[in-house]
Amino acid sequence: MRSWRKFILAFALYVALVLDGSLALFLHQFMAYGDAACLIMPIGIMLIALFDDLNGKEIWLALGAGIVADIYFFGIIGAYAVILPVVTWLLQKSARFLPEVFWARSLAVLLGVILICVYNWLILNVVGIIAVSPKAMLFSLLPTLAWSFLFVILSYSIWGRLARNYPFMVNLDNYQH
């Protein structure tokens, strides 16, 4: 059972993905105002990248989470599978310069949310899956950022504890005395 500890973050991201879909279903009447997006799983991967910025294996975790999220949400592989590893890498590099406080990390996550939303809008518009105007996408960013900030507030300590106590693919037995 100890060998499964390396994969607790992956399991937590899967739970966040299911929670993401469930909350999008049950909160759609509240999120419909401004066409907000529910981004719990991407927020989780971004917070993991900020808390554990030295673990390069988390980029692979972001790729796997992106593939699963693409299949779950879109039915095609590509949107999250590309942007989540890129955002994870960017946040890991910037985390070395950011202060390790809630406000700096939440601002970095909100910038990542903007990057993810704009990238997904661009890719899905180019492919023809959606037909959303740039104006409508820009108007949906503010409610999405508000919901994302609420999700960051609610899950910040959970992702921090998980990233510190159960780093992805790191054998913690090597660090025990």
C-alpha positions in Angstrom: 0.0 0.0 0.0 2.9 2.4 0.5 3.7 2.4 -3.2 0.3 3.9 -3.8 1.3 7.0 -1.9 3.1 8.3 -5.0 -0.2 8.4 -6.9 -2.4 10.1 -4.3 -2.1 13.4 -6.2 -3.3 11.7 -9.4 -6.3 10.2 -7.6 -7.1 13.6 -6.0 -7.0 15.2 -9.4 -9.4 12.6 -10.7 -11.8 13.3 -7.7 -11.5 17.0 -8.6 -12.4 16.3 -12.2 -15.5 14.4 -11.1 -16.3 17.1 -8.6 -15.8 19.7 -11.4 -18.3 18.0 -13.7 -20.8 17.4 -10.8 -20.6 21.0 -9.6 -21.0 22.3 -13.2 -24.2 20.2 -13.5 -25.7 21.3 -10.1 -24.5 24.9 -10.1 -25.3 25.7 -13.8 -28.1 28.0 -12.9 -25.7 30.1 -10.8 -22.8 29.9 -13.3 -25.1 30.6 -16.2 -25.0 34.3 -15.4 -22.0 35.4 -17.5 -21.3 31.9 -18.8 -18.8 31.1 -16.1 -16.7 28.0 -16.4 -16.0 25.5 -13.5 -12.3 24.8 -13.4 -11.6 22.9 -10.2 -9.2 20.3 -11.7 -7.1 22.9 -13.6 -7.0 25.0 -10.4 -5.8 22.0 -8.5 -3.0 21.2 -11.0 -1.9 24.9 -10.9 -1.8 24.9 -7.1 0.2 21.7 -7.1 2.7 23.3 -9.5 3.1 26.3 -7.2 3.4 24.3 -4.0 5.9 21.7 -5.4 7.9 23.7 -8.0 10.9 21.4 -8.0 9.1 18.2 -9.0 9.4 17.9 -12.8 7.3 14.8 -12.9 4.2 17.0 -12.2 4.4 18.1 -15.9 3.6 14.5 -16.7 0.8 14.5 -14.2 -0.6 17.6 -15.9 -0.4 15.8 -19.3 -2.2 12.8 -18.0 -4.8 14.9 -16.2 -5.2 16.9 -19.4 -5.8 13.8 -21.5 -8.4 12.5 -19.1 -10.1 15.9 -18.8 -10.2 16.2 -22.6 -11.9 12.9 -22.9 -14.2 13.7 -20.1 -15.3 17.1 -21.2 -14.7 17.4 -25.0 -14.5 13.8 -26.3 -11.3 14.8 -28.2 -7.7 15.0 -27.0 -5.9 18.2 -27.3 -7.2 21.3 -25.5 -6.3 20.5 -21.9 -3.6 18.0 -22.9 -1.5 20.8 -24.3 -2.4 23.8 -22.0 -2.2 22.1 -18.6 1.5 21.0 -19.0 2.4 24.4 -20.4 0.7 26.2 -17.5 2.3 23.8 -15.0 5.7 24.4 -16.4 5.2 28.2 -16.4 3.9 28.2 -12.9 6.8 26.0 -11.6 9.3 28.4 -13.2 7.6 31.5 -11.8 7.0 30.0 -8.4 10.7 30.4 -7.6 10.3 34.1 -7.9 6.9 34.5 -6.3 6.5 35.0 -2.6 5.0 31.9 -0.9 1.9 33.6 0.3 -1.7 33.0 -0.6 -2.3 36.2 -2.5 0.7 35.8 -4.8 -0.2 32.2 -5.6 -3.9 33.0 -6.1 -3.0 35.8 -8.5 -0.8 33.4 -10.4 -3.6 30.8 -10.6 -6.0 33.5 -11.8 -3.6 34.4 -14.6 -3.4 30.7 -15.4 -7.2 30.5 -15.6 -7.2 33.4 -18.1 -4.5 31.6 -20.2 -6.5 28.3 -20.1 -9.8 30.0 -21.0 -8.4 32.0 -23.8 -6.4 29.0 -25.2 -9.5 26.7 -25.0 -11.7 29.3 -26.6 -9.1 29.7 -29.4 -8.6 26.0 -30.1 -12.3 25.1 -29.9 -13.3 28.0 -32.2 -10.6 27.1 -34.7 -11.7 23.4 -34.8 -15.3 24.4 -35.0 -16.6 22.8 -31.9 -17.9 26.1 -30.6 -18.8 29.4 -32.2 -18.3 32.0 -29.5 -17.4 35.6 -30.3 -14.4 37.2 -28.7 -16.7 39.7 -27.0 -18.7 36.9 -25.4 -15.5 35.1 -24.3 -14.2 38.3 -22.7 -17.5 38.9 -20.9 -17.4 35.3 -19.5 -13.9 35.8 -18.1 -14.9 37.9 -15.1 -17.5 35.4 -13.7 -15.1 32.6 -14.4 -12.4 34.4 -12.5 -14.8 35.1 -9.6 -15.8 31.4 -9.4 -12.1 30.4 -9.8 -11.1 32.6 -6.9 -13.8 31.1 -4.7 -12.5 27.6 -5.6 -8.9 28.7 -4.9 -10.0 30.0 -1.4 -11.8 26.8 -0.7 -9.2 24.3 -1.9 -5.9 26.1 -1.3 -5.0 24.4 1.9 -6.1 21.0 0.7 -3.9 21.1 -2.5 -1.0 22.5 -0.4 -1.2 19.7 2.1 -1.5 17.1 -0.7 1.4 18.5 -2.6 3.7 18.7 0.4 2.8 15.3 2.0 2.3 13.2 -1.2 4.5 14.6 -4.0 3.8 12.9 -7.4 6.0 9.9 -8.1 8.4 10.6 -5.2 9.3 7.8 -2.9 8.9 9.3 0.6 10.6 6.3 2.2 13.9 7.7 1.2 13.3 10.7 3.4 12.4 8.9 6.6 14.9 8.6 9.4 
